[in-house]
Amino acid sequence: MSGDGGDDQFIKVGHIDDAPPGQLFATTLSGKPLVVTNTGHEFVAFPDMCLHYRVRLSEGTLEDGVVTCRWHQWKYCPASGDVISDESPYATFTTFPVVVADNGDLLVSPVPRTMTTVHPDE
C-alpha cells in the first residue's frame, strides 16, 4: 500500500459498493480506462479494452467468472489473466492486483500481475 516504503503504490479507483458481485465497474487508473470485477471471490482489475476489436470490456458481461466482450464475444478470465476465446492469438491479458481497504475503498496497483502475451508459436 501507499506509504509503506514499498515500490508499489495502490491507487483508489472506487469503493466496493461500485462493484457488486457479477458486475463490471468502469473506472480509470492514472487516467487510463480500467474495469474492476467482483467475481464473488475476489476483485480483479484490467484495461477496459478488448484485445480483439478495441471495444470497452465494461460494456460486456461477467458470468461464471468470465468476461465476454459485447462485440464479437471474446472471452477473458480475469482471475487467471487468460484469454479463453477460440480465435484468440493471445495467451494472457494484463490484470492488476486489487486490495480492499478497511473502509471499503478499492485500491489498484499500477504494477500489473499479468501482462498481455502472444502464443510462442505465432
C-alpha positions as CSV (number, residue, x, y, z in Angstrom):
1,M,0.0,0.0,0.0
2,S,1.0,3.6,-0.4
3,G,3.2,4.9,2.3
4,D,4.6,1.6,3.4
5,G,8.0,2.2,1.8
6,G,7.5,-0.4,-0.9
7,D,7.7,0.2,-4.6
8,D,4.0,-0.5,-5.3
9,Q,1.6,2.3,-4.7
10,F,-2.0,1.3,-4.7
11,I,-4.4,4.0,-6.1
12,K,-8.0,4.4,-5.1
13,V,-10.3,3.7,-8.1
14,G,-13.7,3.3,-6.3
15,H,-15.5,1.6,-3.5
16,I,-16.8,-1.9,-3.1
17,D,-20.3,-0.6,-3.5
18,D,-19.3,0.4,-7.1
19,A,-18.5,-3.3,-8.0
20,P,-21.2,-5.7,-6.7
21,P,-20.7,-9.4,-7.4
22,G,-21.2,-10.3,-11.1
23,Q,-20.9,-6.7,-12.3
24,L,-18.2,-4.8,-14.3
25,F,-17.2,-1.5,-12.9
26,A,-15.7,1.1,-15.3
27,T,-13.2,3.4,-13.8
28,T,-9.7,4.8,-14.5
29,L,-6.2,4.2,-13.2
30,S,-3.9,7.1,-13.8
31,G,-6.2,8.4,-16.4
32,K,-6.5,5.1,-18.4
33,P,-9.8,3.2,-18.7
34,L,-9.9,0.3,-16.3
35,V,-12.5,-2.4,-15.3
36,V,-12.8,-3.8,-11.8
37,T,-14.7,-7.0,-11.5
38,N,-16.0,-8.7,-8.4
39,T,-16.2,-12.4,-9.1
40,G,-17.7,-13.0,-5.7
41,H,-14.4,-14.5,-4.5
42,E,-12.0,-11.6,-5.4
43,F,-11.7,-8.2,-7.1
44,V,-9.6,-8.0,-10.2
45,A,-8.8,-5.1,-12.5
46,F,-7.8,-5.0,-16.2
47,P,-7.7,-2.5,-19.0
48,D,-11.2,-1.5,-20.4
49,M,-10.4,-2.6,-23.9
50,C,-10.9,-5.8,-25.8
51,L,-7.7,-7.1,-27.3
52,H,-9.6,-8.1,-30.5
53,Y,-11.6,-5.1,-31.6
54,R,-10.7,-2.3,-29.0
55,V,-14.3,-2.2,-27.6
56,R,-14.8,-1.4,-23.9
57,L,-15.0,-4.6,-21.9
58,S,-17.0,-2.8,-19.3
59,E,-19.9,-2.9,-21.8
60,G,-19.7,-6.7,-21.9
61,T,-20.9,-9.2,-19.4
62,L,-19.4,-11.1,-16.4
63,E,-20.8,-14.6,-16.0
64,D,-19.3,-17.5,-14.0
65,G,-16.1,-15.5,-13.7
66,V,-15.7,-14.9,-17.4
67,V,-15.9,-11.5,-19.1
68,T,-17.4,-11.6,-22.5
69,C,-16.9,-8.7,-25.0
70,R,-20.2,-7.4,-26.4
71,W,-18.9,-7.0,-29.9
72,H,-17.5,-10.4,-31.0
73,Q,-17.9,-12.3,-27.8
74,W,-14.2,-12.7,-27.0
75,K,-13.9,-14.2,-23.5
76,Y,-11.5,-13.4,-20.8
77,C,-10.8,-14.9,-17.3
78,P,-9.8,-12.0,-15.0
79,A,-8.9,-14.4,-12.2
80,S,-6.1,-16.1,-14.2
81,G,-5.4,-13.4,-16.9
82,D,-6.2,-16.0,-19.6
83,V,-7.8,-15.1,-22.9
84,I,-10.1,-18.0,-23.5
85,S,-11.6,-17.3,-26.9
86,D,-11.1,-20.0,-29.5
87,E,-9.9,-17.5,-32.1
88,S,-7.5,-15.6,-29.8
89,P,-3.9,-15.2,-30.8
90,Y,-3.2,-14.1,-27.2
91,A,-2.3,-16.3,-24.3
92,T,-3.0,-13.8,-21.5
93,F,-4.1,-10.2,-20.9
94,T,-3.0,-7.6,-18.5
95,T,-4.5,-7.7,-15.0
96,F,-3.8,-5.6,-11.9
97,P,-4.0,-6.5,-8.2
98,V,-6.8,-5.0,-6.2
99,V,-6.9,-4.5,-2.5
100,V,-9.9,-3.6,-0.4
101,A,-9.1,-1.1,2.3
102,D,-10.7,-1.3,5.7
103,N,-13.2,1.5,4.7
104,G,-14.2,-0.4,1.5
105,D,-12.2,1.6,-0.9
106,L,-10.9,-0.3,-4.0
107,L,-7.2,0.2,-4.4
108,V,-5.4,-0.9,-7.5
109,S,-1.7,-1.3,-8.1
110,P,-0.4,0.3,-11.3
111,V,2.1,-2.7,-11.5
112,P,0.4,-5.5,-13.5
113,R,0.2,-9.0,-12.1
114,T,0.0,-10.4,-15.6
115,M,0.9,-8.9,-19.0
116,T,-0.6,-9.4,-22.4
117,T,1.4,-12.1,-24.3
118,V,1.2,-13.8,-27.6
119,H,1.3,-17.6,-28.1
120,P,5.0,-18.5,-28.7
121,D,4.2,-20.3,-32.0
122,E,2.7,-17.2,-33.6
